[in-house]
């Protein structure tokens, strides 16, 4: 091919495979070579499954050669955050606690991806148990931002963001409890989609907080995310949160555009927030104008109870302590300091705190649902700021200003996606975020695509020549 595989998005790889311009083995070898060349600096992968990937690629080529192409993911090399189980492959959760843990069963989403014919390149770096701090040293470094390797890609799906943005895979899955898909996607110029709670099964996925955890795609383009979501969405008897899963066709309406759709701008809570970086605000306002020109109607809306969202989210994270309590009692030294501190903090909340939080959660949900009965989606900046340097990262492991932009939507379980909307003066990606009605992920993706197709931000690629320490 004239164009490097690493410069293609998932759609480009898929279409090249369909046209027989590229074989799955060729694509897989190209990614494995790129991983070998650049991952010693970027540190996106914890485990590379090269032999498995090549075997899957050969099988895919044989099936496609017989005219038995399973769909758009057949033969496409992807990678998974290292809290998603792949049978026979280490799943560490980025922690010494599980350094030698090898699952015997695939996660539900892994089975779905294998069924779609995807090739699995390996397991991706992450903040420890999706709750630790970014680290550059030790057994489980969390990855470096390919736009500036002195900066963090944010977390906790750090490796997923780095691999997808740097062309070390065609697309990735991450998880999101307070923004762990959307934050890293924003910081690395990707589309990151947190699906509706209960749309994608978490069985076979390490838990952080059961009522807040989501699994979803991180890709270079909206079509890519829609195709991945199509493969992994649906009810799973092993995950009761999916019992009401209402799936849609996430691809067919992508090109319908924004005309006729109503968008609510959360101006007070997000656009006028004093902690919002000026360049992020300017890019978001320009993006709003683009969607208006594409035929969407934008109106200012407000949900005053959102002011309580982070105060509600924090006590619900006490679920993290419950999950790790036994290991903390038995061998706390196995945890990194960042994770240990944050999990102990989660233990301070009382049952009364949690019950009060659940009542407030319901109130916020009713207020936001009322807004979404008047508009088709909500829109605001994707994050408060561009990527931070490692030395500037708060000791808590996350930037409170940025989690304001993501955690409320985990609390409510609504579909939310970020899409690139520009670059800062330092050459760092910024984004906008769209939030839709429960199980209306198709409209969120349609709006993201409406913006993407008339802009060029998603086509930019980081420069490998800068991947030096």
C-alpha positions as CSV (number, residue, x, y, z in Angstrom):
1,X,0.0,0.0,0.0
2,X,1.1,3.6,-0.7
3,X,-0.1,4.7,2.7
4,X,1.4,3.2,5.9
5,X,-0.9,0.9,7.8
6,X,0.0,2.9,10.9
7,X,-1.5,6.1,9.4
8,X,-4.9,4.4,8.6
9,X,-7.8,4.5,10.9
10,X,-9.8,1.3,11.6
11,X,-12.0,1.9,8.6
12,X,-9.1,2.3,6.3
13,X,-7.6,-1.0,7.4
14,X,-11.0,-2.7,7.2
15,X,-11.7,-1.4,3.6
16,X,-8.2,-2.3,2.5
17,X,-8.7,-5.8,3.7
18,X,-12.1,-6.0,1.9
19,X,-10.5,-4.8,-1.3
20,X,-7.7,-7.3,-0.9
21,X,-5.2,-4.5,-1.1
22,X,-3.9,-5.6,2.3
23,X,-3.9,-9.0,4.0
24,X,-4.5,-9.4,7.7
25,X,-1.0,-10.9,8.1
26,X,0.5,-7.9,6.5
27,X,-1.4,-5.5,8.7
28,X,-0.6,-7.5,11.8
29,X,3.1,-7.7,11.0
30,X,3.1,-3.9,10.3
31,X,1.6,-3.2,13.8
32,X,3.9,-5.7,15.5
33,X,6.9,-4.1,13.8
34,X,5.7,-0.6,14.9
35,X,5.2,-1.8,18.5
36,X,8.7,-3.3,18.5
37,X,10.1,0.0,17.2
38,X,8.3,2.5,19.4
39,X,6.7,0.9,22.4
40,X,10.0,0.9,24.4
41,X,9.4,4.7,24.6
42,X,5.6,4.9,24.4
43,X,4.9,2.0,26.8
44,X,1.4,1.3,25.5
45,X,1.5,-2.5,25.9
46,X,1.9,-4.7,29.0
47,X,1.7,-7.9,26.9
48,X,2.1,-8.3,23.2
49,X,0.5,-11.5,21.8
50,X,2.4,-11.7,18.6
51,X,2.1,-15.4,17.9
52,X,-1.6,-15.5,18.7
53,X,-2.2,-12.4,16.5
54,X,-0.4,-13.9,13.5
55,X,-2.3,-17.2,13.9
56,X,-5.6,-15.3,14.0
57,X,-4.5,-13.2,11.0
58,X,-3.7,-16.3,8.9
59,X,-7.1,-17.7,9.7
60,X,-8.8,-14.5,8.8
61,X,-7.0,-14.3,5.5
62,X,-8.0,-17.9,4.7
63,X,-11.6,-17.2,5.5
64,X,-11.7,-13.9,3.6
65,X,-10.0,-15.7,0.7
66,X,-12.8,-18.2,0.6
67,X,-15.4,-15.3,0.4
68,X,-16.4,-15.8,4.1
69,X,-15.8,-12.3,5.4
70,X,-17.6,-12.0,8.7
71,X,-17.9,-8.2,8.7
72,X,-15.9,-5.0,9.0
73,X,-13.7,-6.2,11.9
74,X,-12.6,-9.4,10.2
75,X,-8.8,-9.5,10.1
76,X,-8.5,-6.1,11.8
77,X,-5.8,-5.9,14.5
78,X,-7.0,-4.3,17.7
79,X,-5.9,-4.4,21.4
80,X,-7.5,-4.5,24.8
81,X,-7.0,-2.7,28.1
82,X,-5.4,-5.1,30.5
83,X,-8.5,-5.5,32.7
84,X,-10.4,-7.4,29.9
85,X,-9.9,-11.1,30.1
86,X,-8.4,-13.1,27.2
87,X,-8.1,-16.8,27.9
88,X,-4.5,-17.9,28.3
89,X,-3.1,-14.4,28.3
90,X,-2.0,-12.5,31.4
91,X,-4.4,-10.0,32.8
92,X,-2.6,-7.8,35.3
93,X,-4.8,-4.8,35.8
94,X,-1.5,-2.9,35.8
95,X,-0.7,-4.2,39.3
96,X,1.8,-6.5,41.1
97,X,-1.3,-8.0,42.8
98,X,-2.2,-9.8,39.5
99,X,1.3,-9.8,37.9
100,X,1.0,-13.6,37.1
101,X,-2.8,-13.9,36.7
102,X,-3.9,-15.8,33.6
103,X,-7.6,-16.1,33.0
104,X,-9.0,-19.3,31.7
105,X,-12.1,-17.7,30.0
106,X,-12.5,-14.8,27.6
107,X,-14.5,-11.7,28.7
108,X,-17.9,-11.3,27.0
109,X,-16.5,-8.5,24.8
110,X,-13.4,-10.6,23.9
111,X,-15.7,-13.4,22.7
112,X,-17.7,-11.0,20.7
113,X,-14.6,-9.5,19.0
114,X,-13.2,-12.9,18.3
115,X,-16.5,-13.9,16.8
116,X,-16.3,-10.8,14.5
117,X,-12.9,-12.0,13.3
118,X,-10.8,-9.3,15.0
119,X,-7.1,-10.0,15.5
120,X,-5.9,-9.4,19.1
121,X,-2.5,-7.8,19.3
122,X,-2.2,-7.7,23.0
123,X,-3.1,-6.2,26.4
124,X,-2.7,-2.5,27.0
125,X,-1.2,-0.4,29.9
126,X,-3.4,1.2,32.4
127,X,-3.4,3.0,35.8
128,X,-3.3,0.4,38.5
129,X,-6.7,-1.3,38.8
130,X,-8.0,1.7,36.9
131,X,-7.6,3.9,40.0
132,X,-3.9,4.5,40.4
133,X,-1.6,7.4,39.4
134,X,0.3,7.8,36.1
135,X,3.8,6.4,36.4
136,X,6.7,6.3,34.0
137,X,8.9,3.7,35.8
138,X,8.5,0.3,37.5
139,X,6.8,-2.9,36.3
140,X,3.7,-1.3,35.0
141,X,4.3,2.2,33.4
142,X,1.1,3.8,32.2
143,X,2.3,5.1,28.8
144,X,3.5,8.3,27.3
145,X,1.4,10.7,25.2
146,X,2.4,10.4,21.5
147,X,1.8,14.1,20.9
148,X,4.4,14.9,23.6
149,X,6.1,12.0,25.4
150,X,6.8,14.3,28.4
151,X,3.1,14.5,29.0
152,X,0.6,12.0,30.4
153,X,-2.1,10.5,28.2
154,X,-4.4,10.7,31.3
155,X,-6.0,7.6,32.6
156,X,-7.0,5.1,33.4
157,X,-7.2,3.7,29.8
158,X,-3.8,5.2,29.1
159,X,-2.3,2.4,27.0
160,X,-5.5,2.2,24.9
161,X,-5.2,5.8,24.0
162,X,-1.5,5.7,23.3
163,X,-1.8,2.6,21.1
164,X,-4.7,3.8,19.0
165,X,-3.3,7.4,18.6
166,X,0.2,6.2,17.8
167,X,-0.9,3.6,15.3
168,X,0.2,0.6,17.4
169,X,-3.2,-1.0,16.7
170,X,-6.3,-0.1,14.5
171,X,-8.5,0.5,17.5
172,X,-8.8,-0.4,21.2
173,X,-11.2,-1.0,24.0
174,X,-10.9,0.8,27.3
175,X,-13.0,1.2,30.4
176,X,-14.6,4.3,32.0
177,X,-15.7,4.8,35.6
178,X,-15.2,8.5,35.9
179,X,-13.8,9.4,32.5
180,X,-11.2,6.8,31.8
181,X,-12.1,6.4,28.1
182,X,-13.0,10.0,27.4
183,X,-10.1,11.7,29.3
184,X,-7.3,9.8,27.5
185,X,-9.2,10.0,24.1
186,X,-9.4,13.8,24.6
187,X,-5.7,14.1,25.5
188,X,-4.5,12.0,22.5
189,X,-6.9,13.2,19.7
190,X,-9.2,10.2,19.5
191,X,-12.9,9.4,19.5
192,X,-13.7,7.9,22.9
193,X,-17.2,6.5,23.5
194,X,-18.6,5.6,26.9
195,X,-21.7,3.6,26.0
196,X,-25.0,3.6,27.9
197,X,-24.6,1.8,31.2
198,X,-25.9,-1.8,30.7
199,X,-25.3,-1.8,26.9
200,X,-21.9,-3.5,27.0
201,X,-21.3,-6.4,29.4
202,X,-18.5,-6.2,32.0
203,X,-18.3,-9.9,32.7
204,X,-14.7,-11.0,32.5
205,X,-13.6,-7.3,33.1
206,X,-11.9,-6.4,36.4
207,X,-14.3,-4.1,38.4
208,X,-13.5,-0.8,39.9
209,X,-17.0,0.4,40.8
210,X,-19.9,-1.8,39.6
211,X,-22.5,0.9,39.3
212,X,-20.2,3.2,37.4
213,X,-18.0,1.0,35.2
214,X,-18.4,1.0,31.4
215,X,-16.5,-0.7,28.6
216,X,-16.2,1.1,25.2
217,X,-14.1,1.9,22.1
218,X,-11.2,4.3,21.6
219,X,-10.4,4.9,17.9
220,X,-9.2,7.4,15.4
221,X,-12.7,7.9,13.9
222,X,-16.4,7.8,14.7
223,X,-17.1,5.0,12.2
224,X,-14.5,2.9,13.9
225,X,-16.1,3.3,17.3
226,X,-19.6,2.6,15.9
227,X,-18.3,-0.7,14.3
228,X,-16.6,-1.8,17.6
229,X,-19.7,-0.9,19.6
230,X,-21.9,-2.9,17.1
231,X,-19.7,-5.9,17.8
232,X,-19.6,-5.8,21.6
233,X,-23.1,-4.4,22.6
234,X,-25.9,-6.6,23.8
235,X,-27.4,-8.6,26.7
236,X,-25.2,-11.0,28.7
237,X,-26.8,-13.4,31.3
238,X,-23.6,-13.1,33.3
239,X,-23.9,-9.3,33.7
240,X,-27.3,-8.4,35.1
241,X,-26.8,-4.7,34.2
242,X,-27.3,-5.7,30.6
243,X,-30.7,-7.3,31.1
244,X,-32.4,-4.2,29.5
245,X,-29.8,-3.7,26.8
246,X,-31.5,-2.0,23.8
247,X,-29.1,-2.3,20.9
248,X,-29.4,-0.3,17.7
249,X,-27.7,-0.2,14.3
250,X,-24.8,2.2,15.2
251,X,-23.4,2.5,11.6
252,X,-26.3,3.0,9.3
253,X,-27.3,6.5,10.4
254,X,-23.8,7.9,10.8
255,X,-24.0,10.0,7.6
256,X,-27.5,11.5,8.3
257,X,-25.8,14.7,9.6
258,X,-26.9,17.1,12.3
259,X,-29.8,18.8,10.4
260,X,-32.9,18.9,12.5
261,X,-31.3,17.8,15.8
262,X,-31.5,19.9,18.9
263,X,-28.4,20.4,21.1
264,X,-28.4,21.7,24.6
265,X,-25.3,23.6,25.6
266,X,-24.5,23.2,29.3
267,X,-23.0,26.7,29.4
268,X,-23.0,27.6,33.1
269,X,-21.6,24.3,34.4
270,X,-19.1,23.7,31.6
271,X,-18.4,26.5,29.2
272,X,-18.3,29.2,31.8
273,X,-16.4,27.0,34.4
274,X,-13.4,29.1,35.6
275,X,-11.1,26.0,35.5
276,X,-11.7,25.6,31.7
277,X,-8.5,26.3,29.6
278,X,-9.0,29.3,27.3
279,X,-7.9,27.4,24.2
280,X,-10.3,24.5,25.0
281,X,-13.2,26.9,25.4
282,X,-12.4,28.7,22.1
283,X,-12.2,25.4,20.2
284,X,-15.5,24.2,21.7
285,X,-17.3,27.4,20.8
286,X,-16.0,27.1,17.2
287,X,-17.2,23.5,17.1
288,X,-20.6,24.6,18.3
289,X,-20.8,27.0,15.4
290,X,-19.8,24.2,13.0
291,X,-22.7,22.1,14.1
292,X,-25.0,25.0,13.9
293,X,-23.9,25.6,10.3
294,X,-24.6,21.8,9.7
295,X,-28.2,22.3,10.6
296,X,-28.3,21.6,14.3
297,X,-30.2,23.9,16.7
298,X,-28.3,24.9,19.8
299,X,-29.8,26.3,22.9
300,X,-28.4,27.1,26.3
301,X,-29.6,24.7,29.0
302,X,-28.9,24.2,32.7
303,X,-29.1,21.4,35.3
304,X,-28.5,23.1,38.7
305,X,-28.2,19.7,40.5
306,X,-25.1,18.9,38.4
307,X,-23.3,21.0,41.1
308,X,-23.7,18.0,43.4
309,X,-22.5,15.4,40.9
310,X,-18.9,15.0,42.1
311,X,-20.0,15.0,45.7
312,X,-22.3,12.1,44.7
313,X,-19.7,10.2,42.6
314,X,-17.1,10.1,45.3
315,X,-19.0,8.1,47.9
316,X,-20.2,5.7,45.3
317,X,-16.6,4.9,44.6
318,X,-16.5,3.2,48.0
319,X,-17.4,0.1,45.9
320,X,-13.7,0.2,45.0
321,X,-12.7,-0.5,48.6
322,X,-15.2,-3.4,48.9
323,X,-13.6,-5.0,45.9
324,X,-10.0,-4.7,47.2
325,X,-10.6,-4.9,50.9
326,X,-9.4,-8.5,51.4
327,X,-6.1,-7.9,49.5
328,X,-5.5,-4.7,51.4
329,X,-5.9,-6.5,54.7
330,X,-3.6,-9.4,53.6
331,X,-0.8,-7.7,51.7
332,X,-1.2,-3.9,51.2
333,X,2.4,-3.5,50.1
334,X,1.5,-5.1,46.8
335,X,-0.5,-2.0,45.8
336,X,1.2,1.1,44.5
337,X,1.0,4.1,46.9
338,X,-1.3,6.0,44.6
339,X,-3.9,3.2,44.5
340,X,-3.6,2.3,48.1
341,X,-4.2,5.9,49.3
342,X,-7.2,6.3,47.0
343,X,-8.8,3.0,48.0
344,X,-8.3,3.7,51.7
345,X,-10.0,7.1,51.1
346,X,-13.0,5.3,49.6
347,X,-13.3,3.3,52.8
348,X,-14.1,6.4,54.8
349,X,-17.6,6.8,53.4
350,X,-20.4,5.4,55.6
351,X,-23.5,3.6,54.6
352,X,-25.4,6.8,55.3
353,X,-23.1,8.7,52.9
354,X,-23.8,6.1,50.2
355,X,-27.6,6.2,50.7
356,X,-27.6,10.0,50.6
357,X,-25.5,9.9,47.4
358,X,-28.0,7.4,45.8
359,X,-30.9,9.8,46.5
360,X,-29.0,12.7,45.0
361,X,-28.0,10.6,42.1
362,X,-31.7,10.0,41.3
363,X,-32.5,13.7,41.6
364,X,-29.7,14.6,39.2
365,X,-31.0,11.9,36.8
366,X,-34.5,13.2,36.8
367,X,-33.3,16.7,36.1
368,X,-31.1,15.7,33.2
369,X,-33.7,13.4,31.8
370,X,-36.1,16.3,31.7
371,X,-33.5,18.3,29.7
372,X,-33.1,15.4,27.3
373,X,-36.8,15.3,26.7
374,X,-36.4,18.8,25.1
375,X,-33.2,18.2,23.2
376,X,-31.6,15.3,21.4
377,X,-28.2,15.6,23.1
378,X,-26.1,17.8,25.3
379,X,-22.8,19.3,24.2
380,X,-19.9,20.9,26.0
381,X,-16.0,20.7,26.0
382,X,-14.5,17.3,26.3
383,X,-12.0,18.1,29.1
384,X,-11.0,21.1,31.1
385,X,-7.5,21.3,29.7
386,X,-5.0,19.7,27.3
387,X,-2.6,17.0,28.4
388,X,-0.5,17.7,31.5
389,X,3.2,17.1,32.0
390,X,3.9,14.2,34.2
391,X,5.5,16.4,36.9
392,X,2.4,18.7,36.9
393,X,-0.1,15.8,37.5
394,X,-1.9,16.1,40.8
395,X,-0.9,13.7,43.6
396,X,-4.5,12.4,43.6
397,X,-3.9,10.8,40.2
398,X,-6.5,12.8,38.4
399,X,-7.2,16.5,37.7
400,X,-10.4,17.5,39.6
401,X,-11.2,20.1,36.9
402,X,-11.2,17.5,34.2
403,X,-13.1,14.8,36.1
404,X,-15.9,17.4,36.3
405,X,-16.4,17.0,32.6
406,X,-16.7,13.2,32.7
407,X,-17.8,11.7,36.0
408,X,-21.4,13.0,36.1
409,X,-22.2,11.0,33.0
410,X,-20.9,7.7,34.6
411,X,-23.2,8.6,37.6
412,X,-26.2,8.8,35.2
413,X,-25.1,6.0,32.9
414,X,-25.8,8.1,29.8
415,X,-24.0,7.6,26.5
416,X,-21.1,10.1,26.1
417,X,-18.5,10.5,23.4
418,X,-15.6,12.9,22.8
419,X,-14.4,13.9,19.3
420,X,-11.3,15.9,18.4
421,X,-12.1,19.6,17.9
422,X,-8.7,21.2,17.6
423,X,-5.2,21.7,19.0
424,X,-3.7,24.0,21.6
425,X,-0.9,26.4,20.9
426,X,1.4,23.7,22.2
427,X,0.2,21.2,19.6
428,X,-2.0,19.2,22.0
429,X,-5.4,17.8,21.1
430,X,-8.6,19.2,22.5
431,X,-12.2,17.9,22.1
432,X,-15.9,18.4,22.5
433,X,-18.2,16.0,24.3
434,X,-21.7,14.8,23.4
435,X,-24.2,13.2,25.8
436,X,-27.4,11.5,24.7
437,X,-30.5,9.8,26.0
438,X,-30.2,6.4,27.6
439,X,-29.6,3.7,24.9
440,X,-29.6,6.3,22.2
441,X,-25.9,5.9,21.5
442,X,-26.7,6.0,17.7
443,X,-27.6,9.7,17.9
444,X,-24.5,10.5,19.9
445,X,-22.3,8.9,17.3
446,X,-24.3,10.5,14.5
447,X,-23.7,13.9,15.9
448,X,-20.0,13.1,16.5
449,X,-19.7,12.0,12.8
450,X,-21.6,15.1,11.6
451,X,-18.9,17.3,13.2
452,X,-16.0,15.0,12.2
453,X,-16.9,14.8,8.5
454,X,-16.6,18.6,8.0
455,X,-13.4,19.0,10.0
456,X,-9.9,17.6,9.7
457,X,-8.7,17.2,13.3
458,X,-9.2,13.5,13.3
459,X,-6.9,13.1,10.3
460,X,-3.8,14.5,12.1
461,X,-1.2,12.1,13.3
462,X,1.5,12.5,16.0
463,X,5.1,12.5,14.7
464,X,7.2,9.4,15.5
465,X,10.4,11.4,15.1
466,X,9.4,13.1,18.4
467,X,9.1,9.8,20.3
468,X,12.5,10.1,22.1
469,X,13.4,10.5,25.7
